[in-house]
Amino acid sequence: LVIAGDVDATLFRFLTARKNSVPAAFVMLKDTILWRRENNVETALESSPSPETVDKIRRAISSAYTGFDYEGSPVYIERSGMLDVSKILSSGITQADLVQLHIVNMEYFTNTLCMEASIAKGETMDKVVSIMDVHGIGFRQFTNSDFLAMFKAMSAIDSNNYPEIMKAVYIVNAPGYFSSAFKLIKKFLDAR
């Protein structure tokens, strides 16, 4: 929850997420603490899905934290165009497994990578740069109910519990229809 031990930066992220409304930020922070307790998030790194499940997911979703940008922020790359959620779910992996692994990844980002970046930079580094390679993405992925449900669940987790950690998102290798298709999933994203 608190990145690199910087309580002020954490409170500022929650305050920014709620447009500088102290009461709304307080409610958001309280809800996040409750969500973390209910989902055992503090132990997420030790209790991730089984190694077999993680391996299946990793083979199906090509992604990794690859280093740091020139300002010291962690960089995450995902080959979203290769993602076939229906195929993943038909292999016995559940949406709950995908969400749990997403939480594990977020905890790894906040607890490990941000700490490394903060130590190296000498200041709190609590933002990530994401590069989404959508080469090969099909329009049907944007209308697939499994994909939309997973995207909505993960976006809600990020918006509500890991606010204001996105420094930048770069979408590369987008097909011509991508901007139209993106409008379908954009409603699940925080406008900021």
Buried (B, 14 or more C-beta within 10 A) or exposed (E): BBBBEBEEBBBBBBBEBBEEEEEBBBEBBEEBEEBBEEBEBEEBBEEBBEEEBBEBBEEBBBBEBEEBBEEBBBBBBBBBBBBBBEEBBEEEBEBEBBBBBBBBBBBBBBBEBBBBBBEEBEEBBBBBBBBBBBEBBEEEBBEBEBBBBBBBBBBEBBBBBBBBBBBEEEBEBBBEEBEEBBEEBEEBBEEE
